[in-house]
Amino acid sequence: MGVAFNDDRVIIKNDDGELLNDHVLKKLRKFSEYFADLSAKSSIMIPYKPSFVGISCILAARMVNKIHPLWNPKFEKITNLSFYEAGIEDCFNSLFGLYDENFKNSHMQSAIHKKQQVSYSKTPD
């Protein structure tokens, strides 16, 4: 299957999870591509091996889509890497930090823009 496996689940709140459906798989692909683009635009990711960046993009997309387990043991068979031993964890944390930073900045800019629109639309008394 690639980045999603038959035993993966989408966790919503405190339930046992639901099977992945086409909608979730489309979002997974979209976010994987987003994280790949984000990593290519940042110098923070330069020190990491491309294979670490690639798997980190997949893991970040899985996290955003609430797919569990985040690190499915099948990844070790596919990549011959371990999440903790290989340094993938550091790469993933750097990438997800970029996402948090960009996400917060975009929300702040959106809030500022909305506030400006409201203040411009008010007429003086």
Backbone as JSON Lines, residues from 0, in Angstrom:
{"i":0,"aa":"M","n":[0.81,-1.2,0.0],"ca":[0.0,0.0,0.0],"c":[0.86,1.27,0.0]}
{"i":1,"aa":"G","n":[2.03,1.25,0.53],"ca":[2.89,2.43,0.51],"c":[2.92,3.17,1.82]}
{"i":2,"aa":"V","n":[2.16,4.29,1.94],"ca":[2.18,5.09,3.15],"c":[1.0,4.8,4.07]}
{"i":3,"aa":"A","n":[0.09,3.97,3.62],"ca":[-1.05,3.54,4.43],"c":[-1.15,2.03,4.33]}
{"i":4,"aa":"F","n":[-1.49,1.43,5.46],"ca":[-1.52,-0.03,5.54],"c":[-2.89,-0.51,6.02]}
{"i":5,"aa":"N","n":[-3.19,-1.77,5.76],"ca":[-4.5,-2.34,6.13],"c":[-4.79,-2.25,7.63]}
{"i":6,"aa":"D","n":[-3.75,-2.26,8.46],"ca":[-3.99,-2.22,9.91],"c":[-3.94,-0.8,10.48]}
{"i":7,"aa":"D","n":[-3.79,0.22,9.64],"ca":[-3.84,1.62,10.1],"c":[-5.27,2.0,10.45]}
{"i":8,"aa":"R","n":[-5.39,2.95,11.35],"ca":[-6.69,3.45,11.76],"c":[-6.63,4.97,11.84]}
{"i":9,"aa":"V","n":[-7.78,5.59,11.63],"ca":[-7.92,7.02,11.86],"c":[-8.56,7.16,13.23]}
{"i":10,"aa":"I","n":[-7.87,7.86,14.12],"ca":[-8.36,8.02,15.49],"c":[-9.12,9.34,15.59]}
{"i":11,"aa":"I","n":[-10.37,9.24,15.97],"ca":[-11.2,10.41,16.18],"c":[-11.63,10.4,17.64]}
{"i":12,"aa":"K","n":[-11.18,11.41,18.36],"ca":[-11.42,11.52,19.79],"c":[-10.82,10.3,20.51]}
{"i":13,"aa":"N","n":[-11.6,9.63,21.35],"ca":[-11.07,8.52,22.14],"c":[-11.58,7.16,21.69]}
{"i":14,"aa":"D","n":[-11.88,7.03,20.42],"ca":[-12.39,5.74,19.97],"c":[-11.25,4.82,19.54]}
{"i":15,"aa":"D","n":[-11.6,3.63,19.11],"ca":[-10.6,2.65,18.67],"c":[-10.12,2.91,17.25]}
{"i":16,"aa":"G","n":[-10.75,3.82,16.57],"ca":[-10.33,4.18,15.23],"c":[-11.22,3.58,14.16]}
{"i":17,"aa":"E","n":[-11.16,4.23,13.02],"ca":[-11.91,3.78,11.86],"c":[-10.94,3.35,10.78]}
{"i":18,"aa":"L","n":[-11.4,2.49,9.91],"ca":[-10.59,2.1,8.76],"c":[-10.38,3.31,7.86]}
{"i":19,"aa":"L","n":[-9.29,3.29,7.13],"ca":[-9.03,4.37,6.19],"c":[-9.99,4.28,5.02]}
{"i":20,"aa":"N","n":[-10.45,5.42,4.56],"ca":[-11.33,5.45,3.4],"c":[-10.69,6.3,2.31]}
{"i":21,"aa":"D","n":[-11.33,6.38,1.18],"ca":[-10.77,7.12,0.04],"c":[-10.52,8.59,0.37]}
{"i":22,"aa":"H","n":[-11.42,9.18,1.14],"ca":[-11.26,10.59,1.51],"c":[-9.98,10.8,2.32]}
{"i":23,"aa":"V","n":[-9.75,9.95,3.29],"ca":[-8.55,10.06,4.12],"c":[-7.3,9.8,3.29]}
{"i":24,"aa":"L","n":[-7.37,8.82,2.4],"ca":[-6.21,8.52,1.55],"c":[-5.87,9.69,0.62]}
{"i":25,"aa":"K","n":[-6.88,10.39,0.12],"ca":[-6.64,11.58,-0.72],"c":[-5.99,12.69,0.11]}
{"i":26,"aa":"K","n":[-6.49,12.88,1.32],"ca":[-5.9,13.89,2.2],"c":[-4.46,13.52,2.56]}
{"i":27,"aa":"L","n":[-4.22,12.24,2.77],"ca":[-2.88,11.77,3.09],"c":[-1.91,12.1,1.96]}
{"i":28,"aa":"R","n":[-2.33,11.85,0.75],"ca":[-1.49,12.17,-0.41],"c":[-1.25,13.67,-0.52]}
{"i":29,"aa":"K","n":[-2.31,14.44,-0.36],"ca":[-2.21,15.9,-0.46],"c":[-1.25,16.45,0.59]}
{"i":30,"aa":"F","n":[-1.38,15.99,1.82],"ca":[-0.49,16.48,2.87],"c":[0.94,15.97,2.7]}
{"i":31,"aa":"S","n":[1.12,14.78,2.18],"ca":[2.47,14.28,1.89],"c":[3.16,15.2,0.9]}
{"i":32,"aa":"E","n":[2.43,15.6,-0.13],"ca":[2.97,16.52,-1.13],"c":[3.23,17.9,-0.52]}
{"i":33,"aa":"Y","n":[2.34,18.35,0.35],"ca":[2.52,19.64,1.03],"c":[3.81,19.62,1.85]}
{"i":34,"aa":"F","n":[4.01,18.57,2.63],"ca":[5.2,18.49,3.47],"c":[6.48,18.37,2.63]}
{"i":35,"aa":"A","n":[6.39,17.68,1.5],"ca":[7.55,17.6,0.6],"c":[7.9,18.99,0.07]}
{"i":36,"aa":"D","n":[6.89,19.76,-0.31],"ca":[7.1,21.12,-0.8],"c":[7.67,22.0,0.31]}
{"i":37,"aa":"L","n":[7.1,21.89,1.5],"ca":[7.58,22.67,2.64],"c":[9.04,22.36,2.95]}
{"i":38,"aa":"S","n":[9.39,21.09,2.93],"ca":[10.77,20.7,3.25],"c":[11.75,21.2,2.19]}
{"i":39,"aa":"A","n":[11.31,21.27,0.93],"ca":[12.19,21.73,-0.15],"c":[12.45,23.23,-0.07]}
{"i":40,"aa":"K","n":[11.57,23.95,0.58],"ca":[11.7,25.41,0.66],"c":[12.46,25.88,1.89]}
{"i":41,"aa":"S","n":[12.85,24.98,2.76],"ca":[13.47,25.39,4.02],"c":[14.9,24.89,4.14]}
{"i":42,"aa":"S","n":[15.78,25.79,4.52],"ca":[17.19,25.41,4.73],"c":[17.36,24.56,6.0]}
{"i":43,"aa":"I","n":[16.37,24.56,6.85],"ca":[16.44,23.76,8.09],"c":[16.56,22.27,7.78]}
{"i":44,"aa":"M","n":[16.02,21.86,6.64],"ca":[15.99,20.44,6.29],"c":[17.26,19.97,5.56]}
{"i":45,"aa":"I","n":[18.14,20.89,5.18],"ca":[19.34,20.55,4.4],"c":[20.23,19.49,5.07]}
{"i":46,"aa":"P","n":[20.45,19.56,6.39],"ca":[21.37,18.58,6.99],"c":[20.89,17.13,6.96]}
{"i":47,"aa":"Y","n":[19.62,16.92,6.72],"ca":[19.05,15.57,6.79],"c":[19.18,14.84,5.47]}
{"i":48,"aa":"K","n":[19.33,13.53,5.56],"ca":[19.37,12.69,4.35],"c":[18.03,12.79,3.63]}
{"i":49,"aa":"P","n":[18.04,12.78,2.32],"ca":[16.78,12.84,1.57],"c":[15.8,11.73,1.96]}
{"i":50,"aa":"S","n":[16.31,10.55,2.26],"ca":[15.41,9.46,2.65],"c":[14.73,9.77,3.99]}
{"i":51,"aa":"F","n":[15.43,10.45,4.9],"ca":[14.84,10.84,6.18],"c":[13.77,11.9,5.96]}
{"i":52,"aa":"V","n":[14.06,12.85,5.07],"ca":[13.08,13.9,4.78],"c":[11.84,13.28,4.15]}
{"i":53,"aa":"G","n":[12.04,12.34,3.23],"ca":[10.9,11.69,2.58],"c":[10.0,10.96,3.56]}
{"i":54,"aa":"I","n":[10.58,10.16,4.42],"ca":[9.75,9.42,5.38],"c":[9.14,10.38,6.4]}
{"i":55,"aa":"S","n":[9.84,11.46,6.72],"ca":[9.29,12.46,7.64],"c":[8.08,13.15,7.05]}
{"i":56,"aa":"C","n":[8.09,13.38,5.73],"ca":[6.93,13.97,5.05],"c":[5.73,13.04,5.18]}
{"i":57,"aa":"I","n":[5.97,11.77,4.99],"ca":[4.9,10.78,5.11],"c":[4.38,10.72,6.54]}
{"i":58,"aa":"L","n":[5.29,10.7,7.51],"ca":[4.87,10.64,8.91],"c":[4.11,11.89,9.33]}
{"i":59,"aa":"A","n":[4.55,13.05,8.87],"ca":[3.86,14.3,9.2],"c":[2.44,14.29,8.6]}
{"i":60,"aa":"A","n":[2.31,13.8,7.38],"ca":[0.99,13.7,6.77],"c":[0.1,12.73,7.55]}
{"i":61,"aa":"R","n":[0.69,11.64,8.0],"ca":[-0.07,10.67,8.81],"c":[-0.51,11.32,10.12]}
{"i":62,"aa":"M","n":[0.36,12.13,10.72],"ca":[0.01,12.76,11.99],"c":[-1.13,13.76,11.82]}
{"i":63,"aa":"V","n":[-1.05,14.59,10.8],"ca":[-2.1,15.58,10.54],"c":[-3.44,14.9,10.29]}
{"i":64,"aa":"N","n":[-3.4,13.75,9.64],"ca":[-4.62,13.01,9.33],"c":[-5.03,12.04,10.44]}
{"i":65,"aa":"K","n":[-4.32,12.07,11.56],"ca":[-4.63,11.26,12.75],"c":[-4.62,9.76,12.45]}
{"i":66,"aa":"I","n":[-3.66,9.34,11.64],"ca":[-3.52,7.93,11.3],"c":[-2.6,7.28,12.32]}
{"i":67,"aa":"H","n":[-3.06,6.17,12.9],"ca":[-2.3,5.46,13.92],"c":[-2.12,4.01,13.53]}
{"i":68,"aa":"P","n":[-1.01,3.41,13.84],"ca":[0.14,4.03,14.5],"c":[0.85,4.98,13.55]}
{"i":69,"aa":"L","n":[1.46,6.02,14.12],"ca":[2.2,6.96,13.3],"c":[3.33,6.24,12.57]}
{"i":70,"aa":"W","n":[4.13,5.5,13.31],"ca":[5.21,4.7,12.72],"c":[4.74,3.25,12.71]}
{"i":71,"aa":"N","n":[4.16,2.86,11.63],"ca":[3.72,1.48,11.49],"c":[4.97,0.6,11.35]}
{"i":72,"aa":"P","n":[5.06,-0.52,12.08],"ca":[6.24,-1.39,11.98],"c":[6.58,-1.81,10.54]}
{"i":73,"aa":"K","n":[5.62,-1.74,9.66],"ca":[5.88,-2.1,8.26],"c":[6.85,-1.11,7.59]}
{"i":74,"aa":"F","n":[6.94,0.11,8.14],"ca":[7.91,1.07,7.6],"c":[9.34,0.54,7.74]}
{"i":75,"aa":"E","n":[9.61,-0.14,8.85],"ca":[10.96,-0.69,9.05],"c":[11.3,-1.73,7.98]}
{"i":76,"aa":"K","n":[10.32,-2.53,7.61],"ca":[10.55,-3.53,6.56],"c":[10.79,-2.86,5.22]}
{"i":77,"aa":"I","n":[10.06,-1.79,4.94],"ca":[10.18,-1.1,3.66],"c":[11.49,-0.31,3.56]}
{"i":78,"aa":"T","n":[11.85,0.38,4.65],"ca":[12.98,1.32,4.62],"c":[14.27,0.77,5.22]}
{"i":79,"aa":"N","n":[14.17,-0.32,5.98],"ca":[15.31,-0.82,6.76],"c":[15.81,0.22,7.75]}
{"i":80,"aa":"L","n":[14.93,1.08,8.21],"ca":[15.26,2.11,9.19],"c":[14.36,1.97,10.41]}
{"i":81,"aa":"S","n":[14.87,2.42,11.55],"ca":[14.09,2.47,12.77],"c":[13.84,3.94,13.12]}
{"i":82,"aa":"F","n":[12.64,4.26,13.52],"ca":[12.27,5.64,13.82],"c":[13.23,6.29,14.82]}
{"i":83,"aa":"Y","n":[13.56,5.59,15.89],"ca":[14.37,6.19,16.95],"c":[15.88,6.03,16.71]}
{"i":84,"aa":"E","n":[16.31,4.91,16.19],"ca":[17.73,4.65,16.04],"c":[18.37,5.41,14.89]}
{"i":85,"aa":"A","n":[17.64,5.65,13.84],"ca":[18.23,6.19,12.62],"c":[18.31,7.72,12.6]}
{"i":86,"aa":"G","n":[17.65,8.41,13.51],"ca":[17.64,9.87,13.48],"c":[16.45,10.44,12.74]}
{"i":87,"aa":"I","n":[15.54,9.58,12.35],"ca":[14.35,10.05,11.65],"c":[13.51,10.93,12.59]}
{"i":88,"aa":"E","n":[13.52,10.6,13.84],"ca":[12.72,11.37,14.81],"c":[13.13,12.84,14.8]}
{"i":89,"aa":"D","n":[14.43,13.14,14.78],"ca":[14.89,14.53,14.75],"c":[14.44,15.24,13.48]}
{"i":90,"aa":"C","n":[14.56,14.55,12.36],"ca":[14.14,15.11,11.07],"c":[12.64,15.39,11.08]}
{"i":91,"aa":"F","n":[11.86,14.44,11.56],"ca":[10.41,14.6,11.66],"c":[10.06,15.8,12.55]}
{"i":92,"aa":"N","n":[10.72,15.9,13.71],"ca":[10.44,17.01,14.62],"c":[10.76,18.37,13.98]}
{"i":93,"aa":"S","n":[11.85,18.42,13.22],"ca":[12.19,19.67,12.52],"c":[11.13,20.03,11.49]}
{"i":94,"aa":"L","n":[10.71,19.05,10.72],"ca":[9.69,19.29,9.69],"c":[8.36,19.68,10.31]}
{"i":95,"aa":"F","n":[7.96,19.0,11.37],"ca":[6.68,19.32,11.97],"c":[6.74,20.68,12.66]}
{"i":96,"aa":"G","n":[7.92,21.05,13.15],"ca":[8.11,22.39,13.7],"c":[7.91,23.46,12.64]}
{"i":97,"aa":"L","n":[8.41,23.2,11.43],"ca":[8.18,24.13,10.31],"c":[6.69,24.27,10.03]}
{"i":98,"aa":"Y","n":[6.01,23.15,10.04],"ca":[4.56,23.16,9.79],"c":[3.84,23.99,10.85]}
{"i":99,"aa":"D","n":[4.17,23.75,12.12],"ca":[3.55,24.52,13.2],"c":[3.81,26.01,13.01]}
{"i":100,"aa":"E","n":[5.04,26.36,12.69],"ca":[5.42,27.76,12.51],"c":[4.63,28.38,11.35]}
{"i":101,"aa":"N","n":[4.58,27.7,10.22],"ca":[3.85,28.22,9.05],"c":[2.35,28.28,9.31]}
{"i":102,"aa":"F","n":[1.83,27.27,9.97],"ca":[0.39,27.2,10.25],"c":[-0.01,28.34,11.17]}
{"i":103,"aa":"K","n":[0.77,28.57,12.23],"ca":[0.47,29.66,13.17],"c":[0.58,31.0,12.48]}
{"i":104,"aa":"N","n":[1.63,31.18,11.66],"ca":[1.81,32.45,10.96],"c":[0.67,32.72,10.0]}
{"i":105,"aa":"S","n":[0.21,31.71,9.28],"ca":[-0.88,31.92,8.33],"c":[-2.17,32.27,9.06]}
{"i":106,"aa":"H","n":[-2.4,31.66,10.23],"ca":[-3.6,31.99,11.0],"c":[-3.51,33.4,11.57]}
{"i":107,"aa":"M","n":[-2.31,33.8,12.02],"ca":[-2.14,35.15,12.54],"c":[-2.39,36.18,11.44]}
{"i":108,"aa":"Q","n":[-1.82,35.94,10.25],"ca":[-2.01,36.86,9.14],"c":[-3.47,36.94,8.74]}
{"i":109,"aa":"S","n":[-4.16,35.81,8.77],"ca":[-5.57,35.79,8.44],"c":[-6.38,36.59,9.47]}
{"i":110,"aa":"A","n":[-6.05,36.42,10.74],"ca":[-6.75,37.15,11.81],"c":[-6.49,38.65,11.7]}
{"i":111,"aa":"I","n":[-5.26,39.03,11.4],"ca":[-4.91,40.45,11.24],"c":[-5.68,41.03,10.05]}
{"i":112,"aa":"H","n":[-5.71,40.29,8.95],"ca":[-6.42,40.74,7.76],"c":[-7.91,40.93,8.06]}
{"i":113,"aa":"K","n":[-8.52,39.98,8.76],"ca":[-9.94,40.1,9.11],"c":[-10.18,41.31,10.01]}
{"i":114,"aa":"K","n":[-9.27,41.53,10.96],"ca":[-9.41,42.66,11.88],"c":[-9.32,43.97,11.1]}
{"i":115,"aa":"Q","n":[-8.38,44.03,10.14],"ca":[-8.24,45.23,9.32],"c":[-9.49,45.45,8.49]}
{"i":116,"aa":"Q","n":[-10.06,44.4,7.94],"ca":[-11.28,44.53,7.13],"c":[-12.42,45.09,7.98]}
{"i":117,"aa":"V","n":[-12.52,44.6,9.21],"ca":[-13.58,45.08,10.1],"c":[-13.37,46.55,10.41]}
{"i":118,"aa":"S","n":[-12.12,46.94,10.73],"ca":[-11.87,48.34,11.08],"c":[-12.07,49.26,9.87]}
{"i":119,"aa":"Y","n":[-11.76,48.79,8.65],"ca":[-11.96,49.6,7.45],"c":[-13.45,49.73,7.11]}
{"i":120,"aa":"S","n":[-14.22,48.72,7.45],"ca":[-15.63,48.75,7.08],"c":[-16.46,49.61,8.05]}
{"i":121,"aa":"K","n":[-15.92,49.92,9.21],"ca":[-16.65,50.77,10.16],"c":[-16.63,52.2,9.68]}
{"i":122,"aa":"T","n":[-17.76,52.83,9.78],"ca":[-17.82,54.24,9.41],"c":[-17.69,55.09,10.65]}
{"i":123,"aa":"P","n":[-16.96,56.18,10.55],"ca":[-16.81,57.06,11.73],"c":[-18.15,57.69,12.12]}
{"i":124,"aa":"D","n":[-18.3,57.9,13.39],"ca":[-19.56,58.49,13.9],"c":[-19.64,59.95,13.58]}
